[in-house]
């Protein structure tokens, strides 16, 4: 049963922009820490950005200043705006809900990049960047 659905991926040139969307049930989007991960071929899945219950945002060093995560509680949607894209940003991008205890205990800054802290996951949307 698919609970999170990503869209917005595509193919752009280096320096270009994309906005990814993740739609889910109200109880998940409103009551979870929401994160974006990506996985490039042959590499491990890595946390890109996360937004907690209070709206605080966290970013991987590699995307700070270029990516922005937001959430719209009226439409139950989490967005990831990607700008100044580089070829190293290529990968499948996944939306995931962080419903681990750390999300609610103040420990999310130390745990958001751990895939095991997230469930459910979306099926992913592909981002391709050409040089």
C-alpha positions as CSV (number, residue, x, y, z in Angstrom):
1,X,0.0,0.0,0.0
2,X,1.6,3.2,-1.2
3,X,1.3,6.0,1.4
4,X,3.8,8.5,0.1
5,X,3.9,9.5,-3.6
6,X,6.8,11.6,-5.1
7,X,6.7,13.5,-8.3
8,X,8.6,16.3,-10.1
9,X,11.8,14.5,-11.1
10,X,13.3,14.9,-14.5
11,X,16.3,15.7,-16.6
12,X,18.0,19.1,-16.4
13,X,21.3,20.7,-17.3
14,X,23.8,21.5,-14.7
15,X,22.9,24.7,-13.0
16,X,19.2,24.1,-13.5
17,X,16.4,23.6,-11.0
18,X,13.6,21.2,-10.1
19,X,11.0,21.0,-7.4
20,X,10.1,17.6,-6.0
21,X,6.7,17.0,-4.3
22,X,5.7,14.3,-1.8
23,X,2.0,13.8,-1.1
24,X,0.8,11.6,1.8
25,X,-2.0,11.0,4.3
26,X,-2.7,13.9,6.7
27,X,-1.7,11.9,9.7
28,X,1.7,11.1,8.3
29,X,2.6,14.6,6.9
30,X,1.3,16.4,10.0
31,X,2.6,14.1,12.7
32,X,6.0,13.0,11.3
33,X,9.4,14.4,10.7
34,X,9.6,14.3,6.9
35,X,12.8,13.7,5.0
36,X,14.2,13.4,1.5
37,X,16.9,10.8,0.7
38,X,18.6,10.1,-2.6
39,X,20.5,7.1,-4.0
40,X,22.9,7.2,-6.9
41,X,23.7,4.0,-8.7
42,X,26.2,1.9,-6.7
43,X,26.0,4.2,-3.7
44,X,24.2,4.0,-0.4
45,X,21.1,5.9,0.3
46,X,21.9,9.3,1.8
47,X,19.8,11.8,3.7
48,X,19.5,15.1,1.8
49,X,17.1,17.2,3.9
50,X,14.5,16.9,6.7
51,X,11.9,19.1,8.4
52,X,10.7,18.3,11.9
53,X,7.4,18.7,13.6
54,X,8.2,22.3,14.6
55,X,9.4,23.2,11.1
56,X,13.1,23.2,11.8
57,X,15.1,22.1,8.8
58,X,18.2,20.1,8.4
59,X,20.4,19.6,5.3
60,X,23.3,17.5,4.2
61,X,26.5,19.6,3.8
62,X,26.6,18.8,0.1
63,X,23.2,20.5,-0.6
64,X,23.2,23.4,2.0
65,X,22.5,26.6,0.2
66,X,21.2,24.9,-2.9
67,X,18.2,22.8,-1.7
68,X,15.2,23.8,0.4
69,X,12.7,21.6,2.1
70,X,9.2,22.9,2.9
71,X,5.8,21.4,3.8
72,X,2.3,22.5,3.2
73,X,-0.1,21.2,5.8
74,X,-3.1,22.3,3.9
75,X,-2.3,20.1,0.9
76,X,-0.4,17.4,2.9
77,X,2.6,17.9,0.7
78,X,6.3,18.1,1.4
79,X,8.5,19.8,-1.2
80,X,12.2,19.7,-2.0
81,X,13.4,22.6,-4.2
82,X,16.6,21.8,-6.0
83,X,18.7,24.7,-7.4
84,X,22.2,25.0,-8.9
85,X,22.0,21.3,-9.7
86,X,25.3,19.4,-10.3
87,X,26.0,16.1,-11.9
88,X,26.7,14.7,-8.4
89,X,23.1,15.3,-7.5
90,X,22.0,12.6,-9.9
91,X,19.9,9.8,-8.3
92,X,16.6,8.5,-7.2
93,X,15.0,10.8,-4.7
94,X,12.8,9.3,-2.0
95,X,10.4,10.9,0.5
96,X,10.2,9.2,3.9
97,X,8.4,9.7,7.2
98,X,10.4,9.8,10.4
99,X,8.2,8.4,13.1
100,X,10.9,7.2,15.4
101,X,10.9,8.3,19.0
102,X,13.8,10.6,18.2
103,X,11.4,12.7,16.1
104,X,9.4,13.6,19.1
105,X,12.1,13.7,21.8
106,X,14.3,16.4,20.4
107,X,16.9,14.0,19.1
108,X,16.0,14.4,15.4
109,X,19.1,16.5,14.5
110,X,21.3,13.5,15.4
111,X,19.1,10.9,13.7
112,X,17.5,12.4,10.5
113,X,20.0,11.0,8.1
114,X,19.5,7.4,9.2
115,X,17.2,5.5,6.8
116,X,16.3,3.1,9.6
117,X,14.5,5.9,11.4
118,X,12.0,6.3,8.6
119,X,8.9,4.4,7.6
120,X,7.0,4.5,5.2
121,X,8.9,5.4,2.1
122,X,7.7,6.6,-1.3
123,X,8.7,4.8,-4.5
124,X,11.0,7.6,-5.6
125,X,11.4,10.0,-8.5
126,X,14.5,10.2,-10.7
127,X,16.7,13.3,-11.0
128,X,19.2,13.4,-13.9
129,X,21.6,16.2,-14.4
130,X,23.7,16.6,-17.6
131,X,26.9,18.6,-17.9
